Amino acid sequence: MSGALGGWLPGARRLLSPNCDSRPAQTLVTLALLHSISLPRGEYGGEAIERLFTNRLDPSAHPSFRGLEGLRVSTHFLVRRDGALLQFVPLHRRAWHAGDSRWRGRARCNDFSVGIELEGTDDAAFAPAQHRRLAALLAALAARLPLRAIAGHSDVAPGRKIDPGSGLGWRRLLGTLCNLRH
């Protein structure tokens, strides 16, 4: 998994997050875990998400950022509204994106998943460019990792999380990825 490019995907802009660590030994990455994020909520295109994942977010820059002070989170990938792809954590490392989570009876989803953030909110549609990039990203990841399933944050942390939300075209997305199931 750490082979070519040290776990970095070609075509993704690299921004190294310090918020990652080693996966448990012999752990296979079998789950693609989808999230949604915008900072501030509903505003797109700024640097706040990048700053959050690299511990550079100024909590005084917006009233909604105050609650994020000291938060140490990351993801492997961010898909922007225009389809731009950013990578924060190499694939062989564990990103801190799922929190307290469980998938099909297995706890600690960060251990065995790759985190993918979609720039957006849980109550709005994602852009067509994001759907195209996400499908291509998942296909590229499935060629490199033993992925078996794709899930939303809401699936692994029900009652605590609701993202990626209703704006994700699950049926269309899964139709393009015949070897992954929800």
Buried (B, 14 or more C-beta within 10 A) or exposed (E): BEEEEEBBBEEBEEBBBEBBEEBEEEEEBBBBBBBBBBBEEEEBEBEBBBBBBBBEBEBEBBEEBEEBEEEEBBBBBBBBBEBBBBBBBBBBBBBBBBBEBBBEEBEBBBBBBBBBBBBBBBEEBBBEBBBEBBBBBBBBBBEBBEBBBBBBBBBBBEEEBBBBBEBBBEEEBBEBBEEBEE
